[in-house]
Amino acid sequence: MSDSKAAQRDRLRQAIAARFGSGSTLLTADFDRLAEDLPGIDELVRMLEHSSHRRWTQRPVDAALLKILFAAALSAPSKSDLQQADIIHVTDRLKVQALADLIPDMPWISQAPVVLVFCGNNRRIRQIGEWRGKPFVNDHLDHFMNAAVDAGIVMAQYIRAAEAVGLGVVPISAMRNHSAATSDILGLPDAVFPVAGLCVGYPVESGRIIPRLGLDVTVHTDVFSEEGVQEQIDAYDQRRHAQFPLRRQRYPDRYPDVPFNGWSEDKARHYSVPERAEFGDFIRSKKFSLR
């Protein structure tokens, strides 16, 4: 194995260990055998080393590069070739500030060199039906999901492409906390809705690999299984805490401090309070019945 391949193998091993634990079932003799001459190892390393960035340099992102990234993102798979994902590139800094003002605890939105909003678009299909004299009879939950999933896949592919050219990103799902206001700022018509924002730029510093739940929890063989899941999550809490302890206990006005504030404690608190409860009403107002 060449020195460069050995270095990439070691980076891949280190990224897996950081993400899933040094005891991950991935890191066996089979890993070493496979990684000796694995095609695409550079891309796998980049994906496993993914991190979010909230601080960027002043270096502008070339407009031509952005177009290439848009093309790469929109080359993603699309359900039945319906192509129901759109990207809003928000270049008007007043609009950027208006979006940032909706989410004051995320100042990095207004600071990002590039702000994008990924949208589900079921409007085009409805228009095409009208132009071609065909009825549109699929105004139900699945077609909302198709558009939302398409937009999510396009955003994921954009992230992959952006990181490949040295950019750093952070998704902003909190735009759905203010879907109607975001829609108004961006002039989104009926049957077009925001899925998430994305801040993009050249990062100030390298990111951190945030640990994920072990594959024993999230990957299933043949049938869904929850065997040992509580013990696995308890172990994950400890592994993650050792690397990235949560400094702040969520909702201190509702819950007393606990001696150990792990990931599961934080997420239990997170979803004990209603979030985006009005999103369904907003989507119905966009002419999706959701039936």
Phi and psi in degrees as GROMACS dihedral restraints (atoms count N, CA, C in turn):
[ dihedral_restraints ]
;  ai    aj    ak    al  type     phi  dphi    fc
    3     4     5     6     1   -68.8    20    10
    4     5     6     7     1   161.9    20    10
    6     7     8     9     1   -60.6    20    10
    7     8     9    10     1   -39.1    20    10
    9    10    11    12     1   -67.1    20    10
   10    11    12    13     1   -39.6    20    10
   12    13    14    15     1   -67.5    20    10
   13    14    15    16     1   -38.6    20    10
   15    16    17    18     1   -64.3    20    10
   16    17    18    19     1   -38.4    20    10
   18    19    20    21     1   -65.4    20    10
   19    20    21    22     1   -41.3    20    10
   21    22    23    24     1   -67.0    20    10
   22    23    24    25     1   -38.6    20    10
   24    25    26    27     1   -60.8    20    10
   25    26    27    28     1   -43.0    20    10
   27    28    29    30     1   -67.1    20    10
   28    29    30    31     1   -38.2    20    10
   30    31    32    33     1   -63.7    20    10
   31    32    33    34     1   -40.6    20    10
   33    34    35    36     1   -63.5    20    10
   34    35    36    37     1   -44.8    20    10
   36    37    38    39     1   -60.1    20    10
   37    38    39    40     1   -46.1    20    10
   39    40    41    42     1   -64.1    20    10
   40    41    42    43     1   -39.0    20    10
   42    43    44    45     1   -67.4    20    10
   43    44    45    46     1   -41.0    20    10
   45    46    47    48     1   -63.2    20    10
   46    47    48    49     1   -43.7    20    10
   48    49    50    51     1   -64.1    20    10
   49    50    51    52     1   -40.9    20    10
   51    52    53    54     1   -67.3    20    10
   52    53    54    55     1   -36.9    20    10
   54    55    56    57     1   -80.4    20    10
   55    56    57    58     1   -42.5    20    10
   57    58    59    60     1  -119.9    20    10
   58    59    60    61     1     2.5    20    10
   60    61    62    63     1   100.5    20    10
   61    62    63    64     1   144.1    20    10
   63    64    65    66     1   -65.2    20    10
   64    65    66    67     1   -19.6    20    10
   66    67    68    69     1   -93.5    20    10
   67    68    69    70     1    14.5    20    10
   69    70    71    72     1   -56.7    20    10
   70    71    72    73     1   141.5    20    10
   72    73    74    75     1   -66.2    20    10
   73    74    75    76     1   -10.5    20    10
   75    76    77    78     1   -69.1    20    10
   76    77    78    79     1   -32.0    20    10
   78    79    80    81     1   -90.6    20    10
   79    80    81    82     1    73.4    20    10
   81    82    83    84     1  -120.2    20    10
   82    83    84    85     1  -178.1    20    10
   84    85    86    87     1   -60.2    20    10
   85    86    87    88     1   -31.2    20    10
   87    88    89    90     1   -63.3    20    10
   88    89    90    91     1   -34.7    20    10
   90    91    92    93     1   -61.4    20    10
   91    92    93    94     1   -47.5    20    10
   93    94    95    96     1   -62.2    20    10
   94    95    96    97     1   -40.3    20    10
   96    97    98    99     1   -64.7    20    10
   97    98    99   100     1   -45.9    20    10
   99   100   101   102     1   -68.6    20    10
  100   101   102   103     1   -40.6    20    10
  102   103   104   105     1   -73.2    20    10
  103   104   105   106     1   -10.9    20    10
  105   106   107   108     1   -60.8    20    10
  106   107   108   109     1   -34.9    20    10
  108   109   110   111     1  -146.6    20    10
  109   110   111   112     1    56.1    20    10
  111   112   113   114     1   -91.0    20    10
  112   113   114   115     1   118.3    20    10
  114   115   116   117     1   -62.8    20    10
  115   116   117   118     1   142.5    20    10
  117   118   119   120     1    74.3    20    10
  118   119   120   121     1    17.8    20    10
  120   121   122   123     1   -62.5    20    10
  121   122   123   124     1   -32.1    20    10
  123   124   125   126     1   -59.4    20    10
  124   125   126   127     1   -43.8    20    10
  126   127   128   129     1   -67.7    20    10
  127   128   129   130     1   -39.2    20    10
  129   130   131   132     1   -63.6    20    10
  130   131   132   133     1   -41.2    20    10
  132   133   134   135     1   -60.2    20    10
  133   134   135   136     1   -47.0    20    10
  135   136   137   138     1   -60.5    20    10
  136   137   138   139     1   -41.9    20    10
  138   139   140   141     1   -66.5    20    10
  139   140   141   142     1   -41.4    20    10
  141   142   143   144     1   -73.0    20    10
  142   143   144   145     1   -24.4    20    10
  144   145   146   147     1   -90.3    20    10
  145   146   147   148     1     6.0    20    10
  147   148   149   150     1   -51.4    20    10
  148   149   150   151     1   139.6    20    10
  150   151   152   153     1  -149.7    20    10
  151   152   153   154     1   158.4    20    10
  153   154   155   156     1   -87.4    20    10
  154   155   156   157     1   148.9    20    10
  156   157   158   159     1  -127.0    20    10
  157   158   159   160     1   137.6    20    10
  159   160   161   162     1  -125.3    20    10
  160   161   162   163     1     7.4    20    10
  162   163   164   165     1  -137.0    20    10
  163   164   165   166     1   133.6    20    10
  165   166   167   168     1  -130.9    20    10
  166   167   168   169     1   157.7    20    10
  168   169   170   171     1   -76.0    20    10
  169   170   171   172     1   174.9    20    10
  171   172   173   174     1   -82.8    20    10
  172   173   174   175     1    -1.8    20    10
  174   175   176   177     1   -62.8    20    10
  175   176   177   178     1   124.5    20    10
  177   178   179   180     1   -74.2    20    10
  178   179   180   181     1   155.7    20    10
  180   181   182   183     1   -94.7    20    10
  181   182   183   184     1   122.3    20    10
  183   184   185   186     1   -59.0    20    10
  184   185   186   187     1   135.3    20    10
  186   187   188   189     1   -60.8    20    10
  187   188   189   190     1   -37.1    20    10
  189   190   191   192     1   -66.5    20    10
  190   191   192   193     1   -37.2    20    10
  192   193   194   195     1   -64.3    20    10
  193   194   195   196     1   -41.5    20    10
  195   196   197   198     1   -58.2    20    10
  196   197   198   199     1   -40.2    20    10
  198   199   200   201     1   -65.5    20    10
  199   200   201   202     1   -38.6    20    10
  201   202   203   204     1   -62.5    20    10
  202   203   204   205     1   -42.2    20    10
  204   205   206   207     1   -65.8    20    10
  205   206   207   208     1   -38.4    20    10
  207   208   209   210     1   -60.3    20    10
  208   209   210   211     1   -43.7    20    10
  210   211   212   213     1   -63.0    20    10
  211   212   213   214     1   -42.1    20    10
  213   214   215   216     1   -63.0    20    10
  214   215   216   217     1   -44.2    20    10
  216   217   218   219     1   -63.0    20    10
  217   218   219   220     1   -43.6    20    10
  219   220   221   222     1   -81.9    20    10
  220   221   222   223     1     5.2    20    10
  222   223   224   225     1   -89.4    20    10
  223   224   225   226     1     4.3    20    10
  225   226   227   228     1   -66.4    20    10
  226   227   228   229     1   160.5    20    10
  228   229   230   231     1   -58.0    20    10
  229   230   231   232     1   147.2    20    10
  231   232   233   234     1  -134.1    20    10
  232   233   234   235     1   131.1    20    10
  234   235   236   237     1   -55.6    20    10
  235   236   237   238     1   119.3    20    10
  237   238   239   240     1    53.8    20    10
  238   239   240   241     1    25.4    20    10
  240   241   242   243     1    58.4    20    10
  241   242   243   244     1    29.2    20    10
  243   244   245   246     1   -79.0    20    10
  244   245   246   247     1   -23.0    20    10
  246   247   248   249     1    54.5    20    10
  247   248   249   250     1    63.9    20    10
  249   250   251   252     1  -105.5    20    10
  250   251   252   253     1    32.7    20    10
  252   253   254   255     1  -123.5    20    10
  253   254   255   256     1   135.0    20    10
  255   256   257   258     1  -127.1    20    10
  256   257   258   259     1   156.5    20    10
  258   259   260   261     1  -122.5    20    10
  259   260   261   262     1   125.8    20    10
  261   262   263   264     1   -98.7    20    10
  262   263   264   265     1   116.5    20    10
  264   265   266   267     1   -92.7    20    10
  265   266   267   268     1   110.7    20    10
  267   268   269   270     1   -90.9    20    10
  268   269   270   271     1    98.2    20    10
  270   271   272   273     1   -94.5    20    10
  271   272   273   274     1   -23.3    20    10
  273   274   275   276     1   -71.8    20    10
  274   275   276   277     1   111.9    20    10
  276   277   278   279     1   -66.3    20    10
  277   278   279   280     1   -23.0    20    10
  279   280   281   282     1   -67.7    20    10
  280   281   282   283     1   -38.1    20    10
  282   283   284   285     1   -69.0    20    10
  283   284   285   286     1   -40.7    20    10
  285   286   287   288     1   -57.0    20    10
  286   287   288   289     1   -45.8    20    10
  288   289   290   291     1   -65.2    20    10
  289   290   291   292     1   -36.4    20    10
  291   292   293   294     1   -63.7    20    10
  292   293   294   295     1   -40.5    20    10
  294   295   296   297     1   -66.2    20    10
  295   296   297   298     1   -41.7    20    10
  297   298   299   300     1   -64.4    20    10
  298   299   300   301     1   -36.3    20    10
  300   301   302   303     1   -64.1    20    10
  301   302   303   304     1   -24.2    20    10
  303   304   305   306     1   -70.4    20    10
  304   305   306   307     1   -22.9    20    10
  306   307   308   309     1  -130.8    20    10
  307   308   309   310     1    70.9    20    10
  309   310   311   312     1   -62.9    20    10
  310   311   312   313     1   -19.9    20    10
  312   313   314   315     1   -84.3    20    10
  313   314   315   316     1     8.3    20    10
  315   316   317   318     1  -125.4    20    10
  316   317   318   319     1    71.0    20    10
  318   319   320   321     1   -62.8    20    10
  319   320   321   322     1   -19.3    20    10
  321   322   323   324     1   -65.4    20    10
  322   323   324   325     1   -17.0    20    10
  324   325   326   327     1   -63.2    20    10
  325   326   327   328     1   -49.1    20    10
  327   328   329   330     1   -71.3    20    10
  328   329   330   331     1   -20.0    20    10
  330   331   332   333     1   -89.8    20    10
  331   332   333   334     1   -14.3    20    10
  333   334   335   336     1   -69.2    20    10
  334   335   336   337     1   136.4    20    10
  336   337   338   339     1   -62.7    20    10
  337   338   339   340     1   -33.7    20    10
  339   340   341   342     1  -130.9    20    10
  340   341   342   343     1   131.2    20    10
  342   343   344   345     1  -123.3    20    10
  343   344   345   346     1   124.2    20    10
  345   346   347   348     1  -120.7    20    10
  346   347   348   349     1   151.5    20    10
  348   349   350   351     1  -128.4    20    10
  349   350   351   352     1   122.9    20    10
  351   352   353   354     1   -93.4    20    10
  352   353   354   355     1   128.8    20    10
  354   355   356   357     1  -123.5    20    10
  355   356   357   358     1   145.7    20    10
  357   358   359   360     1   -84.9    20    10
  358   359   360   361     1   136.5    20    10
  360   361   362   363     1  -130.5    20    10
  361   362   363   364     1   100.8    20    10
  363   364   365   366     1   -97.1    20    10
  364   365   366   367     1    -1.8    20    10
  366   367   368   369     1   -69.0    20    10
  367   368   369   370     1   -42.2    20    10
  369   370   371   372     1   -58.7    20    10
  370   371   372   373     1   -43.0    20    10
  372   373   374   375     1   -62.9    20    10
  373   374   375   376     1   -40.2    20    10
  375   376   377   378     1   -64.4    20    10
  376   377   378   379     1   -42.1    20    10
  378   379   380   381     1   -64.3    20    10
  379   380   381   382     1   -42.4    20    10
  381   382   383   384     1   -60.8    20    10
  382   383   384   385     1   -41.9    20    10
  384   385   386   387     1   -58.6    20    10
  385   386   387   388     1   -43.1    20    10
  387   388   389   390     1   -64.9    20    10
  388   389   390   391     1   -44.1    20    10
  390   391   392   393     1   -64.6    20    10
  391   392   393   394     1   -32.6    20    10
  393   394   395   396     1   -98.2    20    10
  394   395   396   397     1     7.7    20    10
  396   397   398   399     1    70.4    20    10
  397   398   399   400     1    33.7    20    10
  399   400   401   402     1  -118.9    20    10
  400   401   402   403     1   143.9    20    10
  402   403   404   405     1   -73.3    20    10
  403   404   405   406     1   147.4    20    10
  405   406   407   408     1  -100.9    20    10
  406   407   408   409     1   112.5    20    10
  408   409   410   411     1  -122.5    20    10
  409   410   411   412     1    19.2    20    10
  411   412   413   414     1  -117.5    20    10
  412   413   414   415     1    38.1    20    10
  414   415   416   417     1   -83.4    20    10
  415   416   417   418     1    76.7    20    10
  417   418   419   420     1  -144.9    20    10
  418   419   420   421     1  -176.5    20    10
  420   421   422   423     1   -58.3    20    10
  421   422   423   424     1   -41.9    20    10
  423   424   425   426     1   -61.6    20    10
  424   425   426   427     1   -36.0    20    10
  426   427   428   429     1   -76.6    20    10
  427   428   429   430     1   -27.8    20    10
  429   430   431   432     1   -63.4    20    10
  430   431   432   433     1   -46.6    20    10
  432   433   434   435     1   -61.4    20    10
  433   434   435   436     1   -41.2    20    10
  435   436   437   438     1   -57.6    20    10
  436   437   438   439     1   -45.7    20    10
  438   439   440   441     1   -67.5    20    10
  439   440   441   442     1   -41.7    20    10
  441   442   443   444     1   -65.2    20    10
  442   443   444   445     1   -43.3    20    10
  444   445   446   447     1   -67.1    20    10
  445   446   447   448     1   -42.5    20    10
  447   448   449   450     1   -55.7    20    10
  448   449   450   451     1   -44.9    20    10
  450   451   452   453     1   -64.4    20    10
  451   452   453   454     1   -39.2    20    10
  453   454   455   456     1   -64.7    20    10
  454   455   456   457     1   -40.4    20    10
  456   457   458   459     1   -65.7    20    10
  457   458   459   460     1   -42.1    20    10
  459   460   461   462     1   -61.9    20    10
  460   461   462   463     1   -42.2    20    10
  462   463   464   465     1   -63.9    20    10
  463   464   465   466     1   -42.3    20    10
  465   466   467   468     1   -60.7    20    10
  466   467   468   469     1   -40.6    20    10
  468   469   470   471     1   -70.4    20    10
  469   470   471   472     1   -34.0    20    10
  471   472   473   474     1   -62.7    20    10
  472   473   474   475     1   -44.0    20    10
  474   475   476   477     1   -58.8    20    10
  475   476   477   478     1   -45.3    20    10
  477   478   479   480     1   -59.9    20    10
  478   479   480   481     1   -44.3    20    10
  480   481   482   483     1   -68.2    20    10
  481   482   483   484     1   -42.0    20    10
  483   484   485   486     1   -63.1    20    10
  484   485   486   487     1   -43.2    20    10
  486   487   488   489     1   -67.5    20    10
  487   488   489   490     1   -29.0    20    10
  489   490   491   492     1   -64.8    20    10
  490   491   492   493     1   -27.5    20    10
  492   493   494   495     1  -103.0    20    10
  493   494   495   496     1    13.2    20    10
  495   496   497   498     1    93.5    20    10
  496   497   498   499     1     9.2    20    10
  498   499   500   501     1   -87.5    20    10
  499   500   501   502     1   158.7    20    10
  501   502   503   504     1  -117.9    20    10
  502   503   504   505     1   146.9    20    10
  504   505   506   507     1  -137.5    20    10
  505   506   507   508     1   161.4    20    10
  507   508   509   510     1  -146.0    20    10
  508   509   510   511     1   123.6    20    10
  510   511   512   513     1   -72.1    20    10
  511   512   513   514     1   151.4    20    10
  513   514   515   516     1  -125.5    20    10
  514   515   516   517     1    83.7    20    10
  516   517   518   519     1   -70.9    20    10
  517   518   519   520     1   -20.3    20    10
  519   520   521   522     1   -62.3    20    10
  520   521   522   523     1   -12.1    20    10
  522   523   524   525     1   -60.6    20    10
  523   524   525   526     1   -26.4    20    10
  525   526   527   528     1   -73.8    20    10
  526   527   528   529     1   -12.8    20    10
  528   529   530   531     1   -66.7    20    10
  529   530   531   532     1   -21.0    20    10
  531   532   533   534     1  -134.2    20    10
  532   533   534   535     1    51.8    20    10
  534   535   536   537     1   -60.8    20    10
  535   536   537   538     1   -43.4    20    10
  537   538   539   540     1   -65.9    20    10
  538   539   540   541     1   -44.2    20    10
  540   541   542   543     1   -66.3    20    10
  541   542   543   544     1   -42.4    20    10
  543   544   545   546     1   -60.1    20    10
  544   545   546   547     1   -43.1    20    10
  546   547   548   549     1   -61.0    20    10
  547   548   549   550     1   -41.2    20    10
  549   550   551   552     1   -66.1    20    10
  550   551   552   553     1   -44.0    20    10
  552   553   554   555     1   -60.2    20    10
  553   554   555   556     1   -38.6    20    10
  555   556   557   558     1   -93.8    20    10
  556   557   558   559     1    -2.2    20    10
  558   559   560   561     1    65.5    20    10
  559   560   561   562     1    40.0    20    10
  561   562   563   564     1   -78.5    20    10
  562   563   564   565     1   125.0    20    10
  564   565   566   567     1   -81.4    20    10
  565   566   567   568     1  -179.7    20    10
  567   568   569   570     1   -55.2    20    10
  568   569   570   571     1   143.5    20    10
  570   571   572   573     1    71.3    20    10
  571   572   573   574     1    11.8    20    10
  573   574   575   576     1  -123.4    20    10
  574   575   576   577     1   131.0    20    10
  576   577   578   579     1  -144.3    20    10
  577   578   579   580     1   148.8    20    10
  579   580   581   582     1   -76.2    20    10
  580   581   582   583     1   135.3    20    10
  582   583   584   585     1   -99.5    20    10
  583   584   585   586     1   -47.7    20    10
  585   586   587   588     1  -167.8    20    10
  586   587   588   589     1   155.0    20    10
  588   589   590   591     1   -93.3    20    10
  589   590   591   592     1   169.2    20    10
  591   592   593   594     1  -148.2    20    10
  592   593   594   595     1   123.1    20    10
  594   595   596   597     1   -94.7    20    10
  595   596   597   598     1   136.7    20    10
  597   598   599   600     1  -136.5    20    10
  598   599   600   601     1   140.9    20    10
  600   601   602   603     1   178.0    20    10
  601   602   603   604     1   179.7    20    10
  603   604   605   606     1   -82.8    20    10
  604   605   606   607     1   119.5    20    10
  606   607   608   609     1   -70.7    20    10
  607   608   609   610     1   148.6    20    10
  609   610   611   612     1   -70.1    20    10
  610   611   612   613     1   -35.3    20    10
  612   613   614   615     1  -144.7    20    10
  613   614   615   616     1   163.3    20    10
  615   616   617   618     1   -67.5    20    10
  616   617   618   619     1   151.2    20    10
  618   619   620   621     1   -87.1    20    10
  619   620   621   622     1  -178.8    20    10
  621   622   623   624     1  -113.2    20    10
  622   623   624   625     1   138.5    20    10
  624   625   626   627     1   -82.5    20    10
  625   626   627   628     1   112.4    20    10
  627   628   629   630     1   -86.6    20    10
  628   629   630   631     1   127.1    20    10
  630   631   632   633     1   -59.4    20    10
  631   632   633   634     1   146.6    20    10
  633   634   635   636     1  -115.8    20    10
  634   635   636   637     1   161.5    20    10
  636   637   638   639     1   -54.0    20    10
  637   638   639   640     1   147.0    20    10
  639   640   641   642     1   -64.6    20    10
  640   641   642   643     1   154.3    20    10
  642   643   644   645     1   -63.1    20    10
  643   644   645   646     1   -24.3    20    10
  645   646   647   648     1   -63.5    20    10
  646   647   648   649     1   -22.3    20    10
  648   649   650   651     1   -87.8    20    10
  649   650   651   652     1   -38.6    20    10
  651   652   653   654     1  -108.7    20    10
  652   653   654   655     1    -8.3    20    10
  654   655   656   657     1  -116.4    20    10
  655   656   657   658     1   128.4    20    10
  657   658   659   660     1  -120.3    20    10
  658   659   660   661     1   150.4    20    10
  660   661   662   663     1  -113.1    20    10
  661   662   663   664     1   117.6    20    10
  663   664   665   666     1    70.6    20    10
  664   665   666   667     1   -48.7    20    10
  666   667   668   669     1  -136.5    20    10
  667   668   669   670     1   153.6    20    10
  669   670   671   672     1   -66.0    20    10
  670   671   672   673     1   136.2    20    10
  672   673   674   675     1  -137.2    20    10
  673   674   675   676     1   139.7    20    10
  675   676   677   678     1  -117.6    20    10
  676   677   678   679     1    21.6    20    10
  678   679   680   681     1   -62.3    20    10
  679   680   681   682     1   124.0    20    10
  681   682   683   684     1    69.8    20    10
  682   683   684   685     1    14.7    20    10
  684   685   686   687     1   -67.1    20    10
  685   686   687   688     1   -36.8    20    10
  687   688   689   690     1   -64.8    20    10
  688   689   690   691     1   -42.8    20    10
  690   691   692   693     1   -65.1    20    10
  691   692   693   694     1   -37.8    20    10
  693   694   695   696     1   -64.6    20    10
  694   695   696   697     1   -40.6    20    10
  696   697   698   699     1   -69.7    20    10
  697   698   699   700     1   -38.2    20    10
  699   700   701   702     1   -59.5    20    10
  700   701   702   703     1   -42.8    20    10
  702   703   704   705     1   -66.6    20    10
  703   704   705   706     1   -38.8    20    10
  705   706   707   708     1   -63.5    20    10
  706   707   708   709     1   -42.1    20    10
  708   709   710   711     1   -51.9    20    10
  709   710   711   712     1   -46.2    20    10
  711   712   713   714     1   -68.9    20    10
  712   713   714   715     1   -43.4    20    10
  714   715   716   717     1   -63.1    20    10
  715   716   717   718     1   -44.4    20    10
  717   718   719   720     1   -68.2    20    10
  718   719   720   721     1   -41.1    20    10
  720   721   722   723     1   -60.6    20    10
  721   722   723   724     1   -36.9    20    10
  723   724   725   726     1   -63.4    20    10
  724   725   726   727     1   -29.3    20    10
  726   727   728   729     1   -96.5    20    10
  727   728   729   730     1   -43.4    20    10
  729   730   731   732     1  -138.9    20    10
  730   731   732   733     1    76.5    20    10
  732   733   734   735     1   -64.6    20    10
  733   734   735   736     1   141.9    20    10
  735   736   737   738     1   -79.6    20    10
  736   737   738   739     1   119.9    20    10
  738   739   740   741     1   -80.1    20    10
  739   740   741   742     1   -29.1    20    10
  741   742   743   744     1  -115.1    20    10
  742   743   744   745     1   134.0    20    10
  744   745   746   747     1   -89.6    20    10
  745   746   747   748     1   124.2    20    10
  747   748   749   750     1   -67.0    20    10
  748   749   750   751     1   142.3    20    10
  750   751   752   753     1    53.7    20    10
  751   752   753   754     1    58.5    20    10
  753   754   755   756     1   -64.6    20    10
  754   755   756   757     1   -19.9    20    10
  756   757   758   759     1   -76.0    20    10
  757   758   759   760     1   -15.7    20    10
  759   760   761   762     1  -105.0    20    10
  760   761   762   763     1   -32.7    20    10
  762   763   764   765     1  -129.7    20    10
  763   764   765   766     1   141.2    20    10
  765   766   767   768     1   -71.8    20    10
  766   767   768   769     1   156.3    20    10
  768   769   770   771     1   -60.4    20    10
  769   770   771   772     1   144.9    20    10
  771   772   773   774     1  -113.4    20    10
  772   773   774   775     1   153.4    20    10
  774   775   776   777     1   -62.3    20    10
  775   776   777   778     1   -33.8    20    10
  777   778   779   780     1  -126.4    20    10
  778   779   780   781     1   114.5    20    10
  780   781   782   783     1  -103.0    20    10
  781   782   783   784     1    80.0    20    10
  783   784   785   786     1   -86.3    20    10
  784   785   786   787     1   178.6    20    10
  786   787   788   789     1   -56.7    20    10
  787   788   789   790     1   -45.4    20    10
  789   790   791   792     1   -68.1    20    10
  790   791   792   793     1   -35.1    20    10
  792   793   794   795     1   -63.1    20    10
  793   794   795   796     1   -44.5    20    10
  795   796   797   798     1   -62.8    20    10
  796   797   798   799     1   -43.9    20    10
  798   799   800   801     1   -72.7    20    10
  799   800   801   802     1   -32.1    20    10
  801   802   803   804     1   -62.9    20    10
  802   803   804   805     1   -42.8    20    10
  804   805   806   807     1   -66.1    20    10
  805   806   807   808     1   -42.7    20    10
  807   808   809   810     1   -53.3    20    10
  808   809   810   811     1   -49.2    20    10
  810   811   812   813     1   -94.3    20    10
  811   812   813   814     1    15.9    20    10
  813   814   815   816     1   -89.3    20    10
  814   815   816   817     1    -5.5    20    10
  816   817   818   819     1  -119.4    20    10
  817   818   819   820     1   132.5    20    10
  819   820   821   822     1   -56.2    20    10
  820   821   822   823     1   137.9    20    10
  822   823   824   825     1  -137.5    20    10
  823   824   825   826     1   127.2    20    10
  825   826   827   828     1    56.5    20    10
  826   827   828   829     1    35.4    20    10
  828   829   830   831     1   -63.0    20    10
  829   830   831   832     1   -21.3    20    10
  831   832   833   834     1   -92.5    20    10
  832   833   834   835     1     2.3    20    10
  834   835   836   837     1   -62.4    20    10
  835   836   837   838     1   -38.5    20    10
  837   838   839   840     1   -60.8    20    10
  838   839   840   841     1   -41.5    20    10
  840   841   842   843     1   -63.7    20    10
  841   842   843   844     1   -40.0    20    10
  843   844   845   846     1   -61.8    20    10
  844   845   846   847     1   -46.1    20    10
  846   847   848   849     1   -64.1    20    10
  847   848   849   850     1   -38.7    20    10
  849   850   851   852     1   -63.0    20    10
  850   851   852   853     1   -35.4    20    10
  852   853   854   855     1   -66.9    20    10
  853   854   855   856     1   -18.5    20    10
  855   856   857   858     1   -89.8    20    10
  856   857   858   859     1    13.4    20    10
  858   859   860   861     1    77.4    20    10
  859   860   861   862     1    31.8    20    10
  861   862   863   864     1  -107.0    20    10
  862   863   864   865     1   126.5    20    10
  864   865   866   867     1   -76.9    20    10
  865   866   867   868     1   -28.9    20    10
  867   868   869   870     1    61.6    20    10
  868   869   870   871     1    18.6    20    10
